[in-house]
Amino acid sequence: MSRCKACDQILTEYELKKRDPVNVNLFLDLCGICSQHSNEALFDGSGNTLELDPNSVDSLVNMTYNT
């Protein structure tokens, strides 16, 4: 049994098999919701990584969502 690195939810079998989109040699270890927020923070839609300013990171971290 593994847990999400971000929110500590128990991961499903599908989530356990997901690979990191930046480094495909690593497993993601995030639940679906945290993975979605992570991808939104990392990519601008074209596959290019973004450089976020501290205010953007704070607003992404403080978003409320159901887990």
N, C-alpha and C positions, 0 to 999 in steps of 0.2 A: 504494500500500500504506500503510494507516494502522494505528496501534497503539493499544491501550487506554491511556488516560491513567493508569490506576491500576497495572496489572500488566505492561504493555508487550507483551501478546499481540497477534499480528496479528489484525485484525478481519475477520470474514466480511462478505460483501456485505449480508446482513440487518442485522448490527450497525452497519454504516456508515450505514444509512438510519434508525436509531432516533433519535427526538427526545427531548429532555429533558422529563420529565413536568411539571416546574415551569415551564419557559419553553419552550414548543413551537416557538419561533422558532430554537432552537439544536439542533444535533445532540448526542447524548449522548456519543459517542466512548468508550464503555466496552464491554468484552466482556460476554457474558451473565451470567457469574458475578459480576463486579464490579457490573454493573447491578442484579442481584438484591440484593446486599448494600447497595447504595446506596439502593434503594427501601425496603428494610426499615428503614434508618436514617432515611429522610425521612418515611415515612408510617406512621400508626398503623392502617391498614386502612380508615379512613373518608375518606381523601383529605386529611386535615388534617396539616400538617407538625408535627413534634415539635420541642421544644427539648430537646436532649440535654445532660446534664451531662458533664464531662470524663471521668469514669470509664466511662460508657456508650460514649463514642466510643472510648476506649482498648480496651475489651473487643471492640467491633466490628472495629476495625482489627487486633487481634491474633488474630482467629479464623483457624484453619487450614483450608484447603480446597484441593482439587486444581485446578490450572490447566493 
